Amino acid sequence: MRSVVVGSGFLLALAAPPASAQVTVEVAKITCEQLTLYKITNPQNIAIWLSGYYHGKRSSTTLDTQGLTADSKKVTDYCIRNPQVTVMQAVETVLGVK
C-alpha cells in the first residue's frame, strides 16, 4: 500500500506544471531597438508601464487612453529612427516629460 501512495505522489509531481521563472527588467535600460523588435515584451506593455511611471511622478491618476495610443506611436516612430537610444530617453525627447 505504501508503494502505491509513494508512486501516486511521484506521478502527481510529474504531472504538475513546471514553475515559471520570475523575470525582472530594468526599464531604464530598455533600448529603442529592444522595444521595436519586441525583444523584451509587447511594446504596449512597456508603454503602459511608462505611462504609469510618469503619471506617478506627477501625482496624476488620470489615464487618457487615446493619448496613450498616440504618444506610444510617436515614441515608436522615434525609436525606429534611433535604435540605440533608451526608451526613457525617447519618451523624454519626444513627449517632453522628465
C-alpha positions in Angstrom: 0.0 0.0 0.0 2.8 2.4 0.9 4.4 1.9 -2.6 1.1 2.9 -4.2 0.9 6.1 -2.2 4.6 7.0 -3.0 4.1 6.1 -6.6 0.9 8.2 -6.9 2.8 11.1 -5.3 5.6 10.7 -7.9 3.1 10.7 -10.8 1.4 13.8 -9.5 4.7 15.6 -9.2 5.5 14.7 -12.9 2.0 15.9 -14.0 2.4 19.3 -12.2 3.2 22.2 -14.5 6.7 23.4 -14.1 7.2 26.6 -12.1 7.9 29.6 -14.3 10.8 31.8 -13.5 10.2 35.3 -12.5 11.8 37.8 -14.8 12.5 41.4 -13.9 13.6 44.1 -16.3 15.4 47.4 -15.6 13.1 49.6 -17.7 15.7 52.5 -17.7 18.0 50.2 -19.8 15.5 49.1 -22.4 16.7 50.4 -25.8 14.5 51.5 -28.7 15.8 48.5 -30.7 14.5 46.2 -28.0 11.2 48.0 -27.9 10.6 48.0 -31.7 11.8 44.4 -32.2 9.6 43.0 -29.3 12.8 41.7 -27.5 11.5 42.4 -24.0 7.7 42.2 -24.3 4.9 43.6 -26.3 5.7 47.4 -26.7 2.2 48.2 -25.4 3.1 46.7 -22.1 6.1 49.0 -21.8 4.1 52.0 -22.9 1.5 51.3 -20.2 4.2 50.9 -17.5 6.0 54.1 -18.6 2.7 56.0 -18.6 2.0 54.9 -15.1 5.6 55.8 -14.1 5.5 59.3 -15.4 1.9 59.9 -14.2 3.0 58.7 -10.8 5.9 61.2 -10.8 3.3 64.0 -11.4 0.8 62.5 -8.9 -1.7 62.2 -11.7 -4.3 59.5 -11.5 -5.9 60.1 -14.9 -5.5 57.9 -18.0 -6.1 59.2 -21.5 -6.3 56.0 -23.5 -6.4 57.8 -26.8 -3.5 60.0 -25.8 -1.5 56.9 -24.6 -2.0 55.3 -28.0 -0.9 58.5 -29.9 2.1 59.1 -27.6 3.1 55.4 -27.9 3.1 55.8 -31.7 5.2 58.9 -31.6 7.8 57.2 -29.3 7.8 54.1 -31.5 8.4 56.2 -34.7 11.3 58.0 -32.9 12.7 54.6 -31.8 12.7 53.2 -35.3 14.9 56.1 -36.3 17.1 56.0 -33.2 17.5 52.3 -32.2 20.4 52.8 -29.7 18.6 55.4 -27.5 16.9 54.2 -24.4 13.1 54.2 -24.4 13.0 56.5 -21.4 15.3 59.0 -23.3 13.0 58.7 -26.3 9.9 59.4 -24.1 11.6 62.5 -22.6 12.7 63.7 -26.0 9.5 63.1 -27.9 7.0 63.9 -25.2 9.0 66.4 -23.2 8.4 64.7 -19.9 11.0 64.5 -17.1 
